[in-house]
Amino acid sequence: MKGYRKYFFNKLVWFLVTLVCAFILNFILPRQMPGDPVAAIVARQVQGMSNTTGVQAIYEQYTELFGTNRPMYEQFFLYVRNALQGDFGFSFSQYPRTVSDVIRAALWWTIILQFPAIIVGWLIGNTLGALAAYVKGGFDKVLLPISIFASSIPPFGMAMILLVIFGVSLQWLPTSGGYGFDLIPNMSWRFVWSVIVHYQLPFWSIVLVTIGGQAIGMRSMAIYELNADYVKYGRFMGIKDGKIVRYVFRNAMLPQITGLALAVGTMVGGALVAEIIFSYPGLGSTIFTAVLGQDYPLISATTLIITIMVLLANFVIEIIYGVLDPRIKAAQAD
């Protein structure tokens, strides 16, 4: 127990150090983008206005509102203080909406799309990979090339294939949006059905790409474990095959669990391609809009969310590793 506390404490310290560094970079990097986003907002507000003094007054009013007229270090401490309270200020590109409001509206769309897609793709891919390694024969010969083909297609390629086949050619499913553009969000069956129908193409574009990569990884790890000395020794000692297989797939699952944790941690960034291609109203589309609009409060907030999710995923997986495999805990605690 003492060794595990030391292992946990070490991981916690590194988690906090990395979080602080990520916090600083999330503030600095978006603000190095060229251009003046406040000037762009003012330009939209004063179209047709010829009074330069009035325009200048409006500009100064907006710089005071967004805090961009202050020194960078003051902006940073203000950003940290507000971020700890969940306040990321106003969105430049969607003013007068706040960043929190924009993220809140988009976050659930991404979670509902990405999380089930990652889990379904992970489960199906690992099951198929494990079966291919154990059954071998024709099943393995068919699955392996299909998995390689599916995993080699980039996410935007798979999205375009599904879009063309099921959206354009067959016209079975809508090609864009999270729901019908003629609908107002409510709990009616018509709206729910529209959401389900619009969900299918982005969901399966993510699932199919995930299945290929997971199946290949699981197959390789399972084959390696099935040929390990402890398996041969177990079979020589007459241990039942079912019991040996449980140990084999438990060991083979460790890298796959890491992949799952990272996939969940980076699902917001991974949503970018699918959401842009299908105009899905999630955080991926929000980030894309923020970059185009030089909306660095929104960029900082969204990238901070991604960073925290990745760090948490890594932290949790390190802790789980310490429980599942005592060798890792012993090696890293020294």
C-alpha positions as CSV (number, residue, x, y, z in Angstrom):
1,M,0.0,0.0,0.0
2,K,2.9,2.3,0.8
3,G,4.4,1.7,-2.6
4,Y,1.1,2.5,-4.3
5,R,0.7,5.8,-2.4
6,K,4.2,6.8,-3.6
7,Y,3.3,5.8,-7.1
8,F,0.0,7.8,-6.9
9,F,1.7,10.8,-5.4
10,N,4.3,10.9,-8.2
11,K,1.6,10.7,-10.9
12,L,-0.4,13.4,-9.2
13,V,2.6,15.8,-9.0
14,W,3.3,15.3,-12.7
15,F,-0.3,15.8,-13.5
16,L,-0.4,19.2,-11.7
17,V,2.9,20.4,-13.2
18,T,1.7,19.5,-16.7
19,L,-1.6,21.1,-16.1
20,V,0.0,24.4,-15.1
21,C,2.3,24.4,-18.2
22,A,-0.7,23.6,-20.4
23,F,-2.7,26.4,-18.8
24,I,0.1,28.9,-19.7
25,L,0.4,27.7,-23.3
26,N,-3.3,27.7,-23.8
27,F,-3.3,31.4,-22.9
28,I,-0.2,32.5,-24.8
29,L,-0.4,30.6,-28.1
30,P,-3.9,31.8,-29.4
31,R,-2.9,35.4,-28.6
32,Q,0.1,35.1,-31.0
33,M,-2.3,34.9,-33.9
34,P,-1.9,37.8,-36.4
35,G,-4.6,40.4,-36.7
36,D,-6.9,42.3,-34.3
37,P,-10.1,40.5,-33.6
38,V,-11.5,43.5,-31.6
39,A,-11.0,45.7,-34.7
40,A,-13.0,43.1,-36.7
41,I,-15.9,43.3,-34.3
42,V,-15.8,47.1,-34.4
43,A,-15.7,47.1,-38.2
44,R,-18.9,45.0,-38.2
45,Q,-20.6,47.3,-35.7
46,V,-19.7,50.6,-37.4
47,Q,-20.5,49.8,-41.0
48,G,-21.6,53.1,-42.7
49,M,-20.4,55.2,-39.9
50,S,-18.0,58.1,-41.0
51,N,-17.2,59.7,-37.6
52,T,-13.6,58.5,-36.8
53,T,-13.8,59.9,-33.3
54,G,-16.9,57.8,-32.6
55,V,-15.3,54.7,-34.2
56,Q,-12.3,55.2,-32.0
57,A,-14.5,55.6,-28.9
58,I,-16.3,52.4,-29.8
59,Y,-13.0,50.5,-30.3
60,E,-11.7,51.7,-26.9
61,Q,-15.0,50.6,-25.3
62,Y,-14.6,47.1,-26.7
63,T,-10.9,46.8,-25.8
64,E,-11.9,47.8,-22.2
65,L,-14.7,45.2,-22.3
66,F,-12.5,42.4,-23.5
67,G,-9.5,43.5,-21.5
68,T,-7.2,43.6,-24.5
69,N,-5.9,47.1,-23.6
70,R,-4.2,45.7,-20.5
71,P,-0.6,44.3,-20.4
72,M,-0.3,40.6,-21.2
73,Y,0.6,39.6,-17.6
74,E,-2.5,41.3,-16.3
75,Q,-4.6,39.6,-18.9
76,F,-3.1,36.3,-17.9
77,F,-3.9,36.6,-14.2
78,L,-7.4,37.9,-15.0
79,Y,-7.8,34.9,-17.3
80,V,-6.7,32.4,-14.6
81,R,-8.9,34.0,-12.0
82,N,-12.0,34.0,-14.2
83,A,-11.2,30.5,-15.6
84,L,-11.1,29.0,-12.1
85,Q,-14.6,30.4,-11.7
86,G,-15.7,29.0,-15.1
87,D,-15.8,32.4,-16.7
88,F,-14.0,32.7,-20.0
89,G,-15.3,36.1,-21.0
90,F,-17.1,37.0,-24.2
91,S,-16.8,35.3,-27.5
92,F,-15.3,37.6,-30.2
93,S,-16.8,35.8,-33.1
94,Q,-20.3,35.3,-31.5
95,Y,-20.5,38.5,-29.4
96,P,-22.5,39.2,-27.2
97,R,-22.6,35.5,-26.3
98,T,-20.2,34.4,-23.6
99,V,-17.6,31.6,-24.3
100,S,-19.2,29.5,-21.6
101,D,-22.6,29.8,-23.3
102,V,-21.1,28.8,-26.7
103,I,-19.3,25.8,-25.3
104,R,-22.3,24.7,-23.2
105,A,-24.4,24.7,-26.3
106,A,-21.9,22.7,-28.4
107,L,-20.4,20.3,-25.8
108,W,-23.4,17.9,-25.5
109,W,-23.6,17.5,-29.3
110,T,-19.9,16.4,-29.3
111,I,-20.2,14.1,-26.3
112,I,-23.4,12.4,-27.6
113,L,-21.7,11.9,-31.0
114,Q,-18.1,11.0,-30.0
115,F,-18.4,9.0,-26.8
116,P,-20.8,6.3,-28.0
117,A,-18.9,6.1,-31.4
118,I,-15.5,5.6,-29.7
119,I,-16.9,3.0,-27.2
120,V,-18.8,1.0,-30.0
121,G,-15.8,1.1,-32.3
122,W,-13.5,0.1,-29.5
123,L,-15.6,-2.9,-28.4
124,I,-16.3,-4.2,-31.9
125,G,-12.7,-3.7,-33.0
126,N,-11.2,-5.5,-30.0
127,T,-13.7,-8.3,-30.1
128,L,-13.0,-8.9,-33.8
129,G,-9.2,-8.6,-33.2
130,A,-9.3,-11.1,-30.4
131,L,-11.4,-13.6,-32.4
132,A,-9.1,-13.3,-35.4
133,A,-6.1,-14.1,-33.2
134,Y,-7.8,-17.0,-31.4
135,V,-9.8,-18.6,-34.3
136,K,-7.3,-17.9,-37.1
137,G,-8.0,-19.5,-40.4
138,G,-10.4,-17.9,-42.9
139,F,-11.8,-15.5,-40.3
140,D,-8.4,-13.9,-39.8
141,K,-7.6,-13.9,-43.5
142,V,-10.8,-11.9,-44.2
143,L,-10.7,-9.6,-41.2
144,L,-7.1,-8.5,-41.5
145,P,-7.2,-6.9,-45.0
146,I,-10.6,-5.3,-44.2
147,S,-9.2,-3.9,-41.0
148,I,-6.1,-2.6,-42.7
149,F,-8.2,-1.0,-45.4
150,A,-10.6,0.6,-42.9
151,S,-7.8,2.0,-40.7
152,S,-5.8,3.4,-43.6
153,I,-8.7,5.6,-44.7
154,P,-8.4,9.0,-43.1
155,P,-11.5,10.2,-41.1
156,F,-12.4,12.7,-43.7
157,G,-12.2,10.1,-46.4
158,M,-14.5,7.7,-44.6
159,A,-16.9,10.6,-43.9
160,M,-16.9,11.6,-47.6
161,I,-17.5,7.9,-48.7
162,L,-20.5,7.6,-46.5
163,L,-21.7,11.0,-47.4
164,V,-21.6,10.3,-51.2
165,I,-23.1,6.8,-50.9
166,F,-25.9,7.2,-48.3
167,G,-26.5,10.9,-48.5
168,V,-26.1,11.9,-52.1
169,S,-26.5,8.7,-54.2
170,L,-29.1,6.7,-52.2
171,Q,-30.5,9.8,-50.4
172,W,-31.3,7.6,-47.3
173,L,-29.8,10.0,-44.8
174,P,-29.4,13.8,-44.5
175,T,-26.0,15.2,-45.3
176,S,-25.6,18.0,-42.9
177,G,-26.8,19.5,-39.6
178,G,-27.7,18.0,-36.2
179,Y,-31.4,18.2,-37.0
180,G,-33.7,19.5,-39.6
181,F,-33.2,23.2,-40.4
182,D,-37.0,23.8,-40.3
183,L,-37.2,22.5,-36.7
184,I,-36.9,24.2,-33.3
185,P,-35.2,22.1,-30.6
186,N,-37.9,20.5,-28.3
187,M,-38.8,17.1,-27.0
188,S,-41.3,16.2,-29.7
189,W,-40.9,12.9,-31.5
190,R,-40.5,14.7,-34.8
191,F,-37.4,16.6,-33.5
192,V,-35.9,13.5,-31.8
193,W,-36.3,11.4,-34.9
194,S,-34.6,14.2,-36.9
195,V,-31.7,14.2,-34.5
196,I,-31.4,10.3,-34.8
197,V,-31.4,10.5,-38.6
198,H,-28.8,13.3,-38.8
199,Y,-26.7,11.4,-36.2
200,Q,-26.1,8.3,-38.4
201,L,-23.5,9.4,-40.9
202,P,-21.1,11.2,-38.6
203,F,-21.5,8.4,-36.0
204,W,-20.7,5.5,-38.4
205,S,-17.9,7.4,-40.1
206,I,-16.1,7.5,-36.7
207,V,-17.0,3.9,-35.7
208,L,-15.8,2.3,-38.9
209,V,-12.4,4.0,-38.7
210,T,-12.0,3.1,-35.1
211,I,-12.9,-0.6,-35.6
212,G,-10.1,-1.1,-38.1
213,G,-7.3,0.3,-35.9
214,Q,-8.5,-1.4,-32.8
215,A,-8.9,-4.8,-34.5
216,I,-5.3,-4.7,-35.9
217,G,-3.9,-3.6,-32.5
218,M,-5.8,-6.3,-30.5
219,R,-5.0,-9.0,-33.0
220,S,-1.2,-8.3,-32.9
221,M,-1.2,-8.2,-29.1
222,A,-3.3,-11.3,-28.7
223,I,-1.1,-13.3,-31.1
224,Y,2.0,-12.2,-29.2
225,E,0.5,-13.3,-25.9
226,L,-0.8,-16.6,-27.2
227,N,2.8,-17.5,-28.2
228,A,4.3,-16.4,-24.9
229,D,6.1,-19.0,-22.7
230,Y,3.5,-18.8,-19.9
231,V,0.8,-19.9,-22.3
232,K,2.8,-22.9,-23.5
233,Y,3.7,-23.8,-19.9
234,G,0.0,-23.5,-18.8
235,R,-1.1,-25.7,-21.6
236,F,1.6,-28.2,-20.8
237,M,0.4,-28.3,-17.2
238,G,-3.1,-29.0,-18.4
239,I,-4.7,-25.7,-17.5
240,K,-8.0,-25.3,-19.3
241,D,-7.9,-23.3,-22.4
242,G,-10.6,-20.9,-21.3
243,K,-8.6,-19.9,-18.2
244,I,-5.5,-19.3,-20.3
245,V,-7.4,-17.2,-22.8
246,R,-8.7,-15.0,-20.0
247,Y,-5.1,-14.2,-18.9
248,V,-4.0,-13.7,-22.5
249,F,-6.6,-11.2,-23.3
250,R,-6.2,-9.4,-20.0
251,N,-2.5,-8.8,-20.8
252,A,-3.3,-7.9,-24.4
253,M,-5.9,-5.4,-23.3
254,L,-3.4,-3.0,-21.5
255,P,-2.3,-1.1,-24.6
256,Q,-5.9,-1.1,-25.9
257,I,-7.1,0.5,-22.7
258,T,-4.5,3.2,-23.2
259,G,-5.8,3.8,-26.7
260,L,-9.3,4.0,-25.4
261,A,-8.4,6.5,-22.7
262,L,-6.5,8.7,-25.2
263,A,-9.4,8.5,-27.7
264,V,-11.9,9.6,-25.1
265,G,-9.5,12.4,-23.9
266,T,-9.0,13.7,-27.4
267,M,-12.5,13.1,-28.7
268,V,-13.2,16.9,-28.9
269,G,-10.3,17.4,-31.2
270,G,-11.1,14.2,-33.1
271,A,-14.6,15.6,-33.7
272,L,-13.3,18.4,-35.8
273,V,-13.3,16.5,-39.2
274,A,-16.6,14.7,-38.9
275,E,-18.4,17.8,-37.5
276,I,-17.1,20.1,-40.2
277,I,-17.9,17.7,-43.1
278,F,-21.4,17.0,-41.8
279,S,-22.0,20.6,-40.3
280,Y,-22.6,18.9,-37.0
281,P,-23.2,21.5,-34.2
282,G,-20.5,20.3,-31.8
283,L,-17.3,21.6,-30.3
284,G,-15.3,20.6,-33.4
285,S,-17.3,23.0,-35.6
286,T,-17.0,25.6,-32.8
287,I,-13.2,25.4,-32.8
288,F,-13.1,25.7,-36.5
289,T,-15.3,28.8,-36.4
290,A,-13.3,30.3,-33.6
291,V,-10.0,29.9,-35.5
292,L,-11.5,31.6,-38.6
293,G,-12.8,34.5,-36.4
294,Q,-9.6,34.9,-34.4
295,D,-11.7,34.3,-31.4
296,Y,-8.9,33.5,-28.9
297,P,-11.0,33.5,-25.7
298,L,-13.0,30.7,-27.3
299,I,-9.9,29.0,-28.7
300,S,-8.2,29.1,-25.3
301,A,-11.3,27.7,-23.5
302,T,-11.9,24.8,-26.0
303,T,-8.2,23.8,-26.1
304,L,-8.1,24.0,-22.3
305,I,-11.0,21.6,-22.2
306,I,-9.2,19.2,-24.6
307,T,-6.0,19.5,-22.6
308,I,-7.6,18.8,-19.3
309,M,-9.5,15.8,-20.8
310,V,-6.3,14.3,-22.2
311,L,-4.4,14.9,-18.9
312,L,-7.2,13.3,-16.9
313,A,-7.4,10.4,-19.3
314,N,-3.7,9.8,-19.0
315,F,-3.7,10.2,-15.2
316,V,-6.6,7.7,-14.8
317,I,-5.0,5.2,-17.1
318,E,-1.7,5.4,-15.2
319,I,-3.5,4.7,-12.0
320,I,-5.4,1.8,-13.5
321,Y,-2.1,0.5,-14.9
322,G,-0.7,0.5,-11.4
323,V,-3.6,-1.6,-10.2
324,L,-3.7,-4.0,-13.2
325,D,0.0,-4.6,-13.6
326,P,2.1,-4.3,-10.4
327,R,5.3,-4.5,-12.4
328,I,4.6,-0.9,-13.8
329,K,3.9,0.4,-10.3
330,A,7.1,-1.2,-8.9
331,A,9.3,0.1,-11.8
332,Q,8.0,3.7,-11.7
333,A,7.8,4.0,-7.9
334,D,11.5,3.4,-7.5
